[in-house]
Amino acid sequence: MKQVFLAFALWLGFSGAAFAMQDTEPNEAQGQNSTGVKILSDEFFKLSAREYANAVGRCLPSHIYDYCDKIYSLEISRLIKECGFGDGKYSACQNLLNIADRSCFEKDQIENSLACGLSSEILFRTNRPSIGLKRLIRACEVGKIEDFCLLCAGAHFYYDLDIEEVIKYMTMTRDLAHDKERYNKIITKLENCKADKECNPAKLEFQ
């Protein structure tokens, strides 16, 4: 089922996945956009892959927002908590979306890619998936962030059932992952279905 796949993608992405970065080094300019609001926590570049994955898992899907400040600045963390990704204050969501969206397209650095991910999260949860997907793709392709590549695959499966795009982003996820075997199994199942004219991808199950 499509819903099962999306849930599975979310579980995979936030249950110990690491993140990959392009060749960037922390400096005074990073984390600052034209709105004057820092995106990243000062401690972000000190996080290990495991610490980052744990923080993401507790900040976003589980809504334990206290962990957001491990990744994001205090101002962004406050807005995330107040917005509740669409379940909280509308004004906080709009403010967060404006800041994140502007930073998303400003530069090709890790904080901009993470801002794209924040923006896409709000847009998906407020029923604007086509706009959100554009941001999510940028977070994956520019930021080379495993979590967001996996969510790209899940979004393509859930919203348009484009199996070629699902395979593309699942492959990108696999290439960024430490544990490649579990993704290889999913990719094989998708490719076998694509090759079988009688296979309905909407009925694929993933465990």
Summary of the structure (lengths in Angstrom):
residues: 207
radius of gyration: 16.7
end to end distance: 11.5
largest distance: 55.6
contacts: 676
relative contact order: 0.13
helix: 65%
strand: 2%
